[in-house]
Each structure stands twice: as structure tokens, then as C-alpha cells.
Amino acid sequence: MLFTSFITVATLAANALCANVPTISAKGSKFFFSNGTQYYIKGVAYQLTSDDPLVDGDQCKLDSALMQKLGANTIRVYHVDASQDHSSCMTTFANAGIYLFVDLDTFDTQIDPTTPSWNQTQLSLFEKVVDEFQKYPNTAGFFVGNEVLTTGNNSVAAPYVKAAARDIKAYRNSKGYRDIPIGYSAADIPALRPMLQNYLACGTNASEAVDFYSLNAYEWCGNSGYQQSGYSELEANATGYNIPIFFSETGCNTPEPRNFEDQSAIFGSDMSKTWSGAIIYEWIQESNNYGLISYGPSVAPTAPNAPPDGFTRSGTPTPVSPDFDNLSKQWATISPSAVSENAYSPSLTPPPCPAYTAGDWEVNGDVALPTLGQTYNQQIQASITGGSAAASASASASATSKGGATGNVEIAGMGAGLSGLLFAAMLWL
């Protein structure tokens, strides 16, 4: 009892330190701080290990100090443990002016694109992450999924992603939490453009649509350009979009070194009126060679007491040269044309729900979303592709139950990278 009381007091005290931090909300196609100024994302992907990176207060202090020098104001974390105490790290980042976008899913609760499901187990675990992080004013948003859809055939899982957003938004509102935006992080699959982004925002019922949409895109590589990279097409697809859109991962690393010249387009006149910024993949240097910093030289994974995959994942961060400086210089020179919330009166409307296109988009219009626990079967698949109500009375239910990018860069980087790291960590332990 005494220990529990100590933890409670410590949490309250930590929260008090960042009580004056403005919160983030979505209005129309933009994010705003609670003080009325527009929020543009200058972020880094921050997943030091396959475990929760927001539980080591000392490490967060070391990293946040260097992130400030970089010019970052946001981090993205892919996996957290809702049962742990995050007050030290969240307070440290808040005091550094750094906000958090956090994924709600874990390795075993993510929506499977081949046999999609959305059940009470998944919902309950997502809710626990919301419960934990809603208390921090620098929580900017939640992802209900990351790259669930990677092919046209996977698009039958899109209604399940939307159902997850529906239920998490309803839970957030029922608990009286502030309107922390709920959104989705998509793989940049040309065949799915712009159907997926339009589908997740479409419909007459705003409670069923995501609050923001984001893209993991690695199209701008080396000395490319706005037209050559395909960014002009991304901008065309997003023009007039009714909710905020941003890059949840970007930073092509072929050829090296990375010059991050795409940031001048994202935050410049070409895109800043539509896009809300970018999250660079990634903070830590590891085998995929996307890191902005390292914690020391790598060693052979087979060496005695070597860390998983041979890369040290804690300690004093050291900038990777010249990538760190290149990004810092880009962010230091950009000045997007922002608007105040008071001066912003959007008249945007949701996009039309895309129609069925064989092999590319297999959701026919504004289909009824799956109910919680509804089992995916041939009948449900037919209702999604045919456009009839998915919530059929005869359907069974179970309550228990990243040149032009193709998305492969990120899938090989974040997806396989963390999975391999998890396996290596198990062997190491």
C-alpha cells in the first residue's frame, strides 16, 4: 500500500511539472496547440528496443537533450507496455517541448490483413494504452494500426481498421478524456492510393472516421525533386482532404548520406498548406542504417555479451555524421506558412468512399463496419466487396476473439527489424 501510494504521488508530481504544456487537437485538416498556434510535426521514430522505450527516465533525458539540438518536437513510439510508469520520460519530453504519437497495438494485438479481426481482447488492450497516455498533455495522437494493408487484396481489412478507430474514439469520449486524435499509419502502396486515405476519412458518420491519416513514404531519395520523387502526386491526392495528413515515416537512405531535402518541400509552399509535417525514420542506428544517432560502435552479434543484433541501445547518444547535421540544418531553415486556429474556418467535406476495383481496392463504398468480435468469413468478405451491410444478423461473433516507394523499405526496416530484434533479444536473455 505504501509503495502504491508513493507511485501515485510521484505520478501526480511528475504530471504537475508539465501541467502548462499546451495540448494538441485536430481541426479540419490541421493540428493546433491549445494556445491556438498551428502544430507542425518535426519528429523522429523512437523505438530503442522491441520493449517499451518510455520507461527509462535517465535514457529519455539523454535523448531528449540531443533531440532539442536536432530541432525535433515529436517522437513516434511503436510499442509500449501500458502497465509501466511513463511519467518520468513523458515529463522529460514535455519539458523539452516534445510530443508523442504512440501506436496502440503490439506484436500480438495488431489487425491481421489476411484474416482480419477486431475483438474484445484487442479493444481492451488498446484501451489500456489510451488510459495510460491520455494523462500526459504531450500525447499528440494514437495510431490504431501501422501498415495493416500492404496489397490490394489486403484492403478487405480496412473496415476493421475503421472499426478500431470507431471504438477507440467512443471509449475516449465515454471516459471524458480530451479529444486526443485517433488515426492510422499507412504503407505507401501505389495501388492503394488514394483509396485507403479516402476510405478511412469518408462517410456521413464522423464517429466512424479517423481523426488523421499518415503515410510511411520513402520516395524522395538523394538529389531528387518535388516532381521526380512523386511528392507532387501525394500532394495532389491530399489536396482538399478534410483531416490532418502527415508523413509518419520518411527518410530514404539510398544513396547515402541522407540530405533530407524533402523537408523543404513538406514544410514549404508546395505542401505545407496540406501536410502537417514529418517523422524521420529513425533515432537509433541499427543494421538497417537509418539511424540519426548511435550509442557506440557496433559489435558482432556473436561476440560475448553482445547486445541484440550487435548495436548498443542505451547510453549517451552521439550524432551520426553527416545525417544528423543535415536534418538539423533543414529543420532550422524551414518556416511553414501557419495559420492561427481563430483565423481558420474550414469548410472541408469528407471524400467520397471509393468503389470496388478488383485487385486494387476490394471495399465497395461506405460498407457497414464490423461489429466488435465479428468473425471474418466468406459472407463478411462478400458483404465488404459487394457493398452490403457487413453487420449481418447471421454472421457469427466471438467476444474473445516504404524512386517510387512500394512500402517495402519500411516493412523490411521497422517490421522485420523489430521482429528480428525481438527474436535476438530472447536468445540473448
C-alpha positions as CSV (number, residue, x, y, z in Angstrom):
1,M,0.0,0.0,0.0
2,L,2.8,2.4,0.9
3,F,4.6,1.6,-2.4
4,T,1.4,2.2,-4.4
5,S,0.8,5.5,-2.7
6,F,4.4,6.5,-3.4
7,I,3.9,5.7,-7.1
8,T,0.6,7.7,-7.2
9,V,2.2,10.7,-5.5
10,A,5.2,10.5,-7.8
11,T,3.0,10.4,-10.9
12,L,0.9,13.4,-9.8
13,A,4.1,15.3,-9.1
14,A,5.6,14.5,-12.5
15,N,2.4,15.5,-14.2
16,A,2.3,18.8,-12.3
17,L,5.7,19.6,-13.8
18,C,4.2,19.6,-17.4
19,A,0.8,20.9,-16.5
20,N,1.3,24.1,-18.5
21,V,2.2,22.2,-21.7
22,P,-0.3,23.0,-24.4
23,T,-2.2,20.0,-25.8
24,I,-2.8,19.1,-29.4
25,S,-6.1,18.8,-31.2
26,A,-7.3,18.4,-34.8
27,K,-9.5,20.9,-36.6
28,G,-10.3,20.5,-40.2
29,S,-7.1,19.5,-42.0
30,K,-4.7,20.9,-39.4
31,F,-3.4,20.3,-35.9
32,F,-3.4,23.1,-33.3
33,F,-1.8,23.7,-29.9
34,S,-4.4,24.6,-27.3
35,N,-2.9,28.1,-27.4
36,G,-4.2,28.5,-30.9
37,T,-1.0,28.2,-32.9
38,Q,-0.6,25.6,-35.6
39,Y,1.3,22.4,-34.8
40,Y,3.7,21.1,-37.5
41,I,5.4,17.8,-36.8
42,K,9.2,17.6,-36.8
43,G,9.6,14.1,-35.5
44,V,11.8,11.0,-35.1
45,A,10.8,7.4,-34.8
46,Y,11.9,6.4,-31.3
47,Q,12.0,2.6,-30.6
48,L,15.3,1.7,-28.9
49,T,14.3,-1.9,-28.4
50,S,11.3,-4.2,-29.0
51,D,10.3,-3.3,-25.5
52,D,8.9,0.0,-24.2
53,P,11.4,2.8,-24.6
54,L,9.5,5.2,-22.4
55,V,10.2,3.6,-19.0
56,D,13.9,4.6,-18.6
57,G,13.9,8.2,-17.3
58,D,17.6,8.6,-17.4
59,Q,17.8,7.5,-21.1
60,C,15.0,9.8,-22.0
61,K,16.8,12.7,-20.5
62,L,19.9,12.0,-22.6
63,D,18.0,11.5,-25.8
64,S,15.6,14.5,-25.3
65,A,18.5,16.9,-24.9
66,L,20.0,15.9,-28.2
67,M,16.6,15.9,-29.9
68,Q,16.2,19.5,-28.9
69,K,19.5,20.3,-30.6
70,L,18.2,18.4,-33.7
71,G,15.1,20.6,-33.7
72,A,12.6,17.8,-33.1
73,N,9.3,18.4,-31.4
74,T,7.8,15.0,-31.8
75,I,8.6,11.3,-31.3
76,R,6.8,8.2,-32.5
77,V,6.8,5.1,-30.4
78,Y,5.6,1.8,-31.9
79,H,5.2,-0.4,-28.8
80,V,4.6,0.4,-25.2
81,D,3.7,-1.5,-22.0
82,A,0.6,0.2,-20.6
83,S,1.2,-1.4,-17.1
84,Q,4.5,0.5,-16.7
85,D,5.1,4.0,-15.3
86,H,5.9,6.5,-18.0
87,S,5.7,9.7,-16.0
88,S,9.5,10.4,-15.9
89,C,10.0,10.0,-19.7
90,M,6.8,11.8,-20.6
91,T,7.6,14.7,-18.3
92,T,11.2,14.9,-19.6
93,F,9.9,15.1,-23.2
94,A,7.1,17.6,-22.3
95,N,9.6,19.9,-20.7
96,A,11.7,19.7,-23.9
97,G,8.7,20.6,-26.0
98,I,8.5,17.1,-27.5
99,Y,5.1,15.4,-28.2
100,L,4.3,11.8,-28.6
101,F,2.4,9.8,-31.3
102,V,2.1,6.2,-30.0
103,D,0.8,3.0,-31.6
104,L,-1.9,1.2,-29.6
105,D,-1.2,-2.2,-31.0
106,T,1.5,-4.7,-30.0
107,F,3.1,-7.6,-31.8
108,D,0.1,-9.8,-30.9
109,T,-2.8,-7.3,-31.0
110,Q,-2.3,-5.8,-34.4
111,I,-5.0,-6.4,-37.0
112,D,-4.1,-9.2,-39.4
113,P,-4.7,-8.3,-43.0
114,T,-5.3,-11.8,-44.2
115,T,-7.8,-12.9,-41.6
116,P,-8.8,-9.6,-40.0
117,S,-10.4,-9.4,-36.7
118,W,-11.4,-6.8,-34.2
119,N,-12.4,-8.3,-30.8
120,Q,-12.7,-7.5,-27.2
121,T,-9.2,-8.7,-26.4
122,Q,-7.7,-6.2,-28.8
123,L,-10.0,-3.4,-27.7
124,S,-9.3,-3.9,-24.1
125,L,-5.5,-3.8,-24.6
126,F,-5.8,-0.7,-26.9
127,E,-7.9,1.0,-24.2
128,K,-5.2,0.4,-21.6
129,V,-2.7,2.3,-23.7
130,V,-5.2,5.1,-24.0
131,D,-5.8,5.1,-20.3
132,E,-2.1,5.4,-19.6
133,F,-1.1,8.0,-22.1
134,Q,-4.2,10.3,-22.1
135,K,-3.0,11.7,-18.8
136,Y,0.1,13.3,-20.4
137,P,-0.5,16.7,-22.1
138,N,2.2,16.0,-24.6
139,T,0.4,12.9,-26.1
140,A,-0.4,14.2,-29.5
141,G,-2.2,11.2,-31.0
142,F,-2.8,7.4,-31.2
143,F,-2.4,5.1,-34.1
144,V,-4.9,2.2,-34.3
145,G,-2.7,0.5,-36.9
146,N,0.6,0.6,-38.8
147,E,0.8,-0.7,-42.3
148,V,-2.0,-3.2,-41.9
149,L,-2.8,-3.0,-45.6
150,T,0.1,-3.7,-48.0
151,T,-1.6,-5.1,-51.1
152,G,-4.9,-4.6,-52.9
153,N,-6.2,-7.9,-51.6
154,N,-5.5,-6.7,-48.0
155,S,-8.0,-3.9,-48.4
156,V,-10.8,-6.1,-47.0
157,A,-9.1,-5.4,-43.7
158,A,-9.8,-1.7,-44.0
159,P,-13.2,-1.8,-42.4
160,Y,-11.6,-3.5,-39.4
161,V,-9.1,-0.6,-39.0
162,K,-12.0,1.8,-39.2
163,A,-13.9,-0.2,-36.6
164,A,-11.0,0.0,-34.3
165,A,-10.9,3.8,-34.7
166,R,-14.7,3.9,-34.1
167,D,-14.5,2.0,-30.9
168,I,-11.4,3.8,-29.5
169,K,-12.9,7.2,-30.2
170,A,-16.1,6.0,-28.5
171,Y,-14.1,4.8,-25.5
172,R,-12.1,8.1,-25.3
173,N,-15.3,10.1,-25.3
174,S,-17.1,7.8,-22.8
175,K,-14.2,8.3,-20.3
176,G,-14.3,12.1,-20.7
177,Y,-10.8,12.2,-22.0
178,R,-9.7,15.2,-24.1
179,D,-10.1,14.7,-27.8
180,I,-6.7,13.2,-28.5
181,P,-6.6,12.5,-32.2
182,I,-7.0,8.9,-33.3
183,G,-5.5,7.9,-36.7
184,Y,-3.7,5.4,-38.9
185,S,-0.2,5.0,-40.3
186,A,-0.2,3.6,-43.8
187,A,2.4,1.9,-46.0
188,D,3.0,3.9,-49.2
189,I,1.5,1.4,-51.7
190,P,0.8,3.0,-55.1
191,A,-2.0,0.6,-55.8
192,L,-3.9,1.7,-52.7
193,R,-3.6,5.4,-53.4
194,P,-5.7,7.4,-52.7
195,M,-8.4,4.8,-51.9
196,L,-7.2,3.9,-48.4
197,Q,-6.7,7.5,-47.2
198,N,-10.2,8.5,-48.7
199,Y,-11.9,5.4,-47.2
200,L,-10.7,6.0,-43.7
201,A,-12.0,9.6,-43.8
202,C,-15.2,9.0,-45.8
203,G,-18.8,8.6,-44.7
204,T,-21.5,10.6,-43.1
205,N,-20.8,9.4,-39.6
206,A,-17.7,11.3,-38.3
207,S,-17.6,9.0,-35.3
208,E,-16.5,6.1,-37.6
209,A,-13.8,8.1,-39.4
210,V,-10.2,8.5,-38.3
211,D,-9.1,11.9,-36.9
212,F,-5.9,11.9,-39.0
213,Y,-4.2,9.9,-41.7
214,S,-0.4,9.4,-42.1
215,L,1.9,7.8,-44.6
216,N,5.2,5.9,-44.3
217,A,6.8,7.1,-47.6
218,Y,10.4,6.7,-48.8
219,E,10.0,8.2,-52.3
220,W,12.4,11.2,-52.1
221,C,15.9,9.6,-52.4
222,G,19.1,11.5,-52.8
223,N,19.1,14.6,-55.1
224,S,15.5,14.1,-56.2
225,G,12.8,16.8,-56.5
226,Y,9.2,17.5,-55.9
227,Q,8.0,16.1,-59.3
228,Q,10.6,13.4,-59.7
229,S,10.1,11.9,-56.3
230,G,6.3,11.6,-56.6
231,Y,5.6,14.1,-53.8
232,S,3.6,16.1,-56.3
233,E,1.3,13.2,-56.7
234,L,1.0,12.8,-52.9
235,E,0.1,16.4,-52.7
236,A,-2.5,16.1,-55.4
237,N,-4.1,13.2,-53.6
238,A,-4.2,15.1,-50.3
239,T,-5.4,18.5,-51.6
240,G,-8.8,19.2,-50.1
241,Y,-8.5,16.3,-47.6
242,N,-10.7,17.0,-44.6
243,I,-8.5,15.8,-41.8
244,P,-4.8,16.3,-41.0
245,I,-2.3,14.2,-43.0
246,F,1.4,13.9,-42.4
247,F,4.4,11.6,-43.0
248,S,4.6,9.1,-40.1
249,E,7.9,7.7,-41.5
250,T,10.2,9.2,-44.2
251,G,13.9,9.5,-44.8
252,C,15.2,7.3,-47.8
253,N,18.8,6.3,-47.1
254,T,19.8,5.3,-50.7
255,P,22.1,6.9,-51.7
256,E,24.0,7.9,-48.6
257,P,24.4,10.2,-46.9
258,R,20.8,11.4,-46.4
259,N,20.4,15.1,-47.2
260,F,16.7,15.4,-46.2
261,E,15.9,17.8,-49.0
262,D,12.3,16.6,-49.0
263,Q,11.8,18.6,-45.8
264,S,11.9,21.8,-47.7
265,A,9.0,20.6,-49.9
266,I,7.0,19.2,-47.0
267,F,7.3,22.4,-44.9
268,G,7.5,24.8,-47.9
269,S,4.9,26.4,-50.2
270,D,4.4,23.1,-52.2
271,M,2.9,21.1,-49.4
272,S,2.7,22.9,-46.0
273,K,-0.9,24.1,-46.5
274,T,-1.9,20.5,-46.8
275,W,0.6,18.4,-44.9
276,S,1.3,18.7,-41.2
277,G,4.9,17.7,-41.1
278,A,7.0,14.5,-41.0
279,I,8.5,11.9,-38.7
280,I,12.0,10.8,-39.7
281,Y,12.9,7.1,-39.5
282,E,14.7,6.7,-37.1
283,W,16.6,7.8,-34.0
284,I,18.9,4.8,-33.3
285,Q,21.5,3.4,-35.7
286,E,21.0,-0.3,-36.3
287,S,21.6,-2.8,-39.1
288,N,19.1,-1.1,-41.5
289,N,21.3,2.1,-41.4
290,Y,18.6,4.6,-40.9
291,G,19.9,6.0,-37.5
292,L,20.4,9.6,-36.7
293,I,22.4,8.7,-33.6
294,S,24.4,5.8,-32.2
295,Y,25.2,4.7,-28.6
296,G,28.6,3.4,-29.5
297,P,30.3,1.2,-32.1
298,S,28.5,-1.9,-33.2
299,V,30.0,-5.3,-32.4
300,A,29.5,-8.8,-33.9
301,P,26.2,-10.2,-32.6
302,T,28.0,-13.4,-31.8
303,A,30.5,-11.7,-29.5
304,P,30.4,-12.4,-25.8
305,N,27.7,-10.4,-24.1
306,A,26.9,-8.6,-27.3
307,P,23.5,-6.8,-27.4
308,P,20.9,-8.0,-29.8
309,D,22.0,-7.5,-33.4
310,G,25.3,-6.0,-32.2
311,F,24.0,-2.4,-31.7
312,T,24.1,-0.8,-28.3
313,R,20.7,0.6,-27.4
314,S,21.4,2.8,-24.5
315,G,23.8,5.3,-23.2
316,T,25.0,8.7,-24.4
317,P,23.7,9.4,-27.9
318,T,26.2,10.5,-30.5
319,P,25.1,12.1,-33.8
320,V,25.6,10.1,-36.9
321,S,27.5,12.3,-39.3
322,P,26.6,13.9,-41.6
323,D,22.9,12.8,-41.4
324,F,22.1,14.4,-38.1
325,D,23.5,17.8,-39.0
326,N,21.9,17.6,-42.5
327,L,18.5,17.2,-40.9
328,S,19.1,19.7,-38.2
329,K,20.1,22.3,-40.9
330,Q,17.0,21.5,-42.9
331,W,14.6,22.0,-40.0
332,A,16.4,25.1,-38.8
333,T,15.8,26.9,-42.1
334,I,12.2,26.0,-42.8
335,S,9.4,28.2,-41.8
336,P,6.0,26.8,-42.9
337,S,3.1,29.3,-43.5
338,A,1.0,28.6,-40.4
339,V,-2.5,29.8,-39.6
340,S,-4.0,30.6,-36.2
341,E,-6.9,28.4,-35.0
342,N,-9.1,31.5,-34.6
343,A,-8.5,32.5,-38.2
344,Y,-9.1,29.0,-39.6
345,S,-12.7,28.2,-40.5
346,P,-12.6,25.1,-42.7
347,S,-15.5,24.1,-45.0
348,L,-14.0,20.8,-46.0
349,T,-16.1,17.7,-46.5
350,P,-15.2,14.0,-46.3
351,P,-14.1,12.5,-49.6
352,P,-16.4,10.0,-51.3
353,C,-16.0,6.4,-50.3
354,P,-14.1,4.6,-53.1
355,A,-15.9,2.0,-55.1
356,Y,-14.7,-1.6,-55.6
357,T,-11.8,-2.1,-58.0
358,A,-10.7,-5.7,-58.5
359,G,-7.3,-6.4,-57.2
360,D,-6.7,-2.9,-56.0
361,W,-9.5,-1.8,-53.7
362,E,-11.9,-4.5,-52.6
363,V,-14.2,-2.5,-50.3
364,N,-17.3,-1.2,-52.1
365,G,-18.2,2.1,-50.8
366,D,-19.4,3.0,-47.3
367,V,-20.0,-0.5,-46.1
368,A,-21.2,-1.1,-42.6
369,L,-18.3,-1.7,-40.3
370,P,-17.7,-5.0,-38.5
371,T,-19.2,-5.2,-35.0
372,L,-16.9,-6.0,-32.1
373,G,-16.0,-9.7,-32.2
374,Q,-17.5,-10.3,-35.6
375,T,-15.8,-13.3,-37.2
376,Y,-14.3,-12.7,-40.7
377,N,-15.6,-15.3,-43.1
378,Q,-16.7,-15.6,-46.8
379,Q,-20.0,-14.0,-46.1
380,I,-18.4,-10.9,-44.5
381,Q,-15.9,-10.8,-47.3
382,A,-18.7,-10.8,-49.8
383,S,-20.6,-8.1,-48.0
384,I,-17.4,-5.9,-48.0
385,T,-16.6,-6.4,-51.6
386,G,-20.3,-6.2,-52.6
387,G,-21.1,-3.2,-50.6
388,S,-23.9,-4.8,-48.5
389,A,-24.1,-4.5,-44.7
390,A,-21.2,-6.3,-43.0
391,A,-23.1,-6.5,-39.8
392,S,-25.3,-9.3,-40.9
393,A,-27.6,-10.9,-38.4
394,S,-26.4,-14.4,-39.5
395,A,-22.7,-13.6,-39.1
396,S,-21.1,-15.3,-36.1
397,A,-19.4,-13.3,-33.4
398,S,-16.7,-14.0,-30.8
399,A,-16.2,-11.8,-27.8
400,T,-12.8,-13.3,-27.2
401,S,-11.8,-13.3,-30.1
402,K,8.3,2.3,-48.0
403,G,12.3,6.4,-56.7
404,G,8.6,5.4,-56.1
405,A,8.1,3.6,-52.9
406,T,6.2,0.4,-52.6
407,G,6.3,0.2,-48.8
408,N,8.9,-2.5,-48.8
409,V,11.6,-0.3,-47.3
410,E,9.7,0.3,-44.1
411,I,8.3,-3.3,-44.0
412,A,11.9,-4.5,-44.2
413,G,13.1,-1.8,-41.7
414,M,10.6,-1.4,-39.0
415,G,8.6,-4.6,-39.3
416,A,11.2,-7.2,-39.9
417,G,13.8,-5.2,-37.9
418,L,11.8,-5.2,-34.7
419,S,10.7,-8.8,-35.1
420,G,14.3,-9.9,-35.6
421,L,15.4,-7.8,-32.7
422,L,12.8,-9.5,-30.5
423,F,14.0,-12.9,-31.5
424,A,17.6,-11.9,-30.9
425,A,16.7,-10.5,-27.5
426,M,15.1,-13.8,-26.5
427,L,18.3,-15.6,-27.4
428,W,20.4,-13.0,-25.6
429,L,18.4,-13.4,-22.4
